[in-house]
Each structure stands twice: as structure tokens, then as C-alpha cells.
Amino acid sequence: MVKLDFQHFRVPSGISGRDSRMGDARESFADILYMGASGIRAHALAMKIYKSEGAEEYTDEEVRLMKGLAERFCTPAFIDGLRAQIKKGGGDESNI
């Protein structure tokens, strides 16, 4: 299990990574899952993210799905933010 917080989501504001900005990514990332993935699991995960309040626990399978969709449809800054949250949340990003 990995704890991720899409309500308080930090992304780098430049390639150097020195600065970052915080924002609420719940609706925008849930929309990516809802529109870009298929299956009931993707639907359930999209709703879980959309309705989340702060840090929530996600299974390795859910994190793999998120990571795959992020790598296909999101900006590099978002991907780096997600990787940082996975690491901070107790996950081994390289194994997911």
C-alpha cells in the first residue's frame, strides 16, 4: 500500500526541480483515468481519486495503473510529482 495525496499535489515548476507548486489534482487526474483507461477498475480508481480527502492508501495495482496513464497522458512535471509522492508514500517507484 502506498499513501498518495492528490488534493495537495506538488509538481516541479521547472526542469531544475528547485521550485515547485502545490495544487489540487484530484479532478484533472481522475478525468484522465476516466477518459483514458477502460474497465471497471479504472472507473473505481477514478472515483476514489476524485472523492479523496488528503492522503489515501492505494494498492500496488492501482499505482501501476496510475503510473501507466500518467506516463501516456500527463506532463513530465506531473509524472515527476507522482513519482515523488509514490516514494514519499512508502512505495518503491522502480518496482511499480
C-alpha positions in Angstrom: 0.0 0.0 0.0 1.2 3.5 -0.9 -0.2 6.8 0.5 -0.8 9.4 -2.1 -2.4 12.9 -1.7 -3.9 14.3 -4.9 -5.6 17.1 -3.0 -2.2 18.6 -2.1 -0.2 17.6 -5.1 3.2 19.1 -5.6 4.8 19.4 -9.1 8.2 20.9 -10.0 7.8 24.3 -11.6 10.9 23.9 -13.8 13.3 21.3 -15.0 15.8 22.0 -12.2 13.3 20.9 -9.6 14.4 23.7 -7.3 10.9 25.2 -7.1 7.6 23.6 -7.1 3.9 24.5 -6.8 1.1 22.8 -4.9 -2.3 22.2 -6.3 -5.4 20.0 -6.2 -5.0 17.3 -8.9 -8.0 15.2 -7.9 -10.4 16.1 -10.7 -7.9 16.5 -13.5 -6.2 13.2 -12.8 -9.4 11.4 -12.2 -10.6 12.7 -15.6 -7.5 11.2 -17.3 -8.3 7.8 -15.7 -12.0 8.1 -16.5 -11.4 9.1 -20.1 -8.1 7.3 -20.9 -8.5 3.8 -19.3 -11.0 1.1 -19.7 -12.6 -1.3 -17.3 -14.4 -1.1 -14.0 -11.2 -1.0 -12.0 -10.2 2.2 -13.8 -13.7 3.6 -13.1 -13.4 2.8 -9.4 -10.0 4.3 -9.2 -11.0 7.5 -10.9 -13.9 7.9 -8.4 -11.6 7.0 -5.5 -9.2 9.8 -6.5 -12.0 12.3 -7.3 -13.6 11.8 -3.9 -10.4 11.6 -1.9 -9.7 13.9 1.0 -6.0 14.2 1.7 -3.7 11.2 1.7 -5.3 7.9 0.8 -3.9 4.4 0.5 -3.6 2.8 -2.9 -2.6 -0.7 -3.8 0.4 -1.5 -6.0 -2.0 -2.4 -8.8 -3.8 1.0 -8.5 -0.4 2.7 -8.5 0.7 0.8 -11.6 -2.5 1.9 -13.4 -2.0 5.5 -12.4 1.7 5.5 -13.4 0.9 4.0 -16.8 -1.8 6.5 -17.5 0.3 9.4 -16.2 3.2 8.4 -18.5 0.9 8.3 -21.5 -1.2 11.4 -20.9 0.4 13.8 -18.4 3.2 16.3 -18.5 6.7 15.4 -17.3 6.2 17.7 -14.3 3.1 15.7 -13.2 5.0 12.4 -13.7 7.9 13.6 -11.6 5.4 14.8 -8.9 3.7 11.4 -8.9 7.0 9.6 -8.7 8.0 11.8 -5.7 4.6 11.1 -4.0 5.0 7.3 -4.6 8.4 7.4 -3.0 7.3 9.6 -0.1 4.2 7.5 0.4 6.2 4.4 1.1 6.3 2.8 -2.4 9.3 1.7 -4.3 8.6 3.5 -7.6 11.0 1.3 -9.5 9.0 -1.8 -8.7 5.6 -0.4 -9.5 
